[in-house]
Amino acid sequence: MNNQPKASGLLAEFRTPKFLGVVYILRHILPVLSILSKSLQAGDIHHSALQPAIDKTLNQLKHIADTKEPIVSLQKDMDPETGRLKLITRDSNQPGQNDGNGELQDQKATDADSLKSQLRKATKNGIYLTGSVENDLARLLEKYVPALSENIVNRFKKVLKF
């Protein structure tokens, strides 16, 4: 891929914690929107069912923004010890990894906080969630959900009461 700079740049962008955070935000929001979309596409939809469906969607979106579910989920999944994504947060020379000779290094860590600190240091081999990225994702979520909710309201305000 070295001879394809666009592909290399795109791949590098995919390996950022911010990209993963956006994917997690969409992972929580899109199913909510999908349910509303499917209910609106139903062949025999009744006008009386629209308001409750839209209200439920708006409440679910507000809940996602208020609780910051996507960010909490990403933090949990990127935990270097127990998270689902722990393999991509580990540096190749960290304990428990192959030392290059086919043997595993000692998996015991003397200090869990020290290990977490080491694993969060940026290296070319891993993806690390930092406080500034978490703040960026929180701001994105705080802007995206109200804009999305406003768009939904604007689309239906002529036929429904908001």
ChimeraX attribute file (.defattr): number of C-alpha atoms within 10 A of each C-alpha:
attribute: neighborCount
match mode: 1-to-1
recipient: residues
	/A:1	9
	/A:2	8
	/A:3	7
	/A:4	8
	/A:5	10
	/A:6	11
	/A:7	12
	/A:8	13
	/A:9	12
	/A:10	10
	/A:11	12
	/A:12	10
	/A:13	13
	/A:14	13
	/A:15	16
	/A:16	15
	/A:17	21
	/A:18	20
	/A:19	14
	/A:20	19
	/A:21	24
	/A:22	16
	/A:23	15
	/A:24	18
	/A:25	25
	/A:26	14
	/A:27	12
	/A:28	17
	/A:29	19
	/A:30	12
	/A:31	11
	/A:32	17
	/A:33	18
	/A:34	12
	/A:35	13
	/A:36	18
	/A:37	13
	/A:38	10
	/A:39	16
	/A:40	16
	/A:41	10
	/A:42	9
	/A:43	8
	/A:44	8
	/A:45	11
	/A:46	10
	/A:47	10
	/A:48	9
	/A:49	11
	/A:50	17
	/A:51	16
	/A:52	11
	/A:53	16
	/A:54	21
	/A:55	15
	/A:56	14
	/A:57	20
	/A:58	22
	/A:59	13
	/A:60	16
	/A:61	21
	/A:62	16
	/A:63	13
	/A:64	20
	/A:65	22
	/A:66	12
	/A:67	10
	/A:68	17
	/A:69	16
	/A:70	23
	/A:71	22
	/A:72	13
	/A:73	15
	/A:74	22
	/A:75	18
	/A:76	16
	/A:77	16
	/A:78	24
	/A:79	20
	/A:80	23
	/A:81	17
	/A:82	11
	/A:83	15
	/A:84	14
	/A:85	17
	/A:86	18
	/A:87	17
	/A:88	15
	/A:89	26
	/A:90	26
	/A:91	19
	/A:92	17
	/A:93	12
	/A:94	16
	/A:95	16
	/A:96	15
	/A:97	17
	/A:98	14
	/A:99	14
	/A:100	10
	/A:101	6
	/A:102	8
	/A:103	10
	/A:104	12
	/A:105	14
	/A:106	12
	/A:107	10
	/A:108	10
	/A:109	13
	/A:110	8
	/A:111	9
	/A:112	12
	/A:113	10
	/A:114	11
	/A:115	16
	/A:116	16
	/A:117	11
	/A:118	14
	/A:119	22
	/A:120	20
	/A:121	16
	/A:122	14
	/A:123	13
	/A:124	9
	/A:125	13
	/A:126	19
	/A:127	24
	/A:128	24
	/A:129	21
	/A:130	15
	/A:131	9
	/A:132	10
	/A:133	16
	/A:134	18
	/A:135	12
	/A:136	14
	/A:137	23
	/A:138	18
	/A:139	11
	/A:140	15
	/A:141	23
	/A:142	16
	/A:143	12
	/A:144	15
	/A:145	20
	/A:146	15
	/A:147	12
	/A:148	15
	/A:149	17
	/A:150	12
	/A:151	11
	/A:152	15
	/A:153	17
	/A:154	12
	/A:155	10
	/A:156	14
	/A:157	10
	/A:158	9
	/A:159	10
	/A:160	14
	/A:161	8
	/A:162	10
